């Protein structure tokens, strides 16, 4: 799993469907859900770190896109 889309597909295995209307909000909610799965013991540390890195990268890209629109 190397993309934001892959993370969303992974979350669907746990009946977590994310859509809040803004991509930035979706990314932040996905990060919260990944945190919850990690604290529940579902994710190992390596996969958790990889998911968080991907989400942080997507968050940064989306912030840059929004700034470019202004």
N, C-alpha and C positions, 0 to 999 in steps of 0.2 A: 504494500500500500504506500503509494508515493504522492498522491494528490489529495486535494480537498474533497473531490468527488468520491474517492475511495473511502475517506473517513465517513462521509455521509452514508455511503452504502454499508459500512461496518456498523454504524449506529442503528440502521434499520433492522439489523439482526436482533436488537433489543427493543424493537418497537419505538424507536426514537426518530421521529420525523421532524425536521427543522425547516420552518419557513416563517419568518416574522415580518417580511416585507422589505427588509434592507439587507444587502449582502454583508455589510459590516456586523449587523446584529446577528445574522445567521452564524457567522464565524465565531463571534463571542459566545453564543449559546452552545455551539458545538464544543468549544473549549471547556465550558462548564460541564457538559455531559461527559466529556472524556475524563475530566477531573473526578467526577462522581464514580465512573466505572473503575478508575484506578484505586480510589479509596475503598471501593467495595471489594477489591481484590480480583477483579475480572481481567484487568490488564497487567502485564508484567512491566517492569521498569523500563526496559529497552523500547517496547512498543509505545508506551506512554510518552517517553521522551521524543520519539520520532513523530508521533501525532502532534504533540505540542509545538515542535519545531515547524512542521508543515503549516499549522494553524497560525502561528506567529508570522510566518512568511506571507501567507495569504492576507492577513490583517494589514500588514505593512503595505503590500501592493494595493489593496483596496483604499487605504488612506491616501496613497499617492494619486490614485485615479480620481478620487473625490477632490483633492486639491487642484488637480489639473483642470477640472471642469469649471472651477471658479474663476 
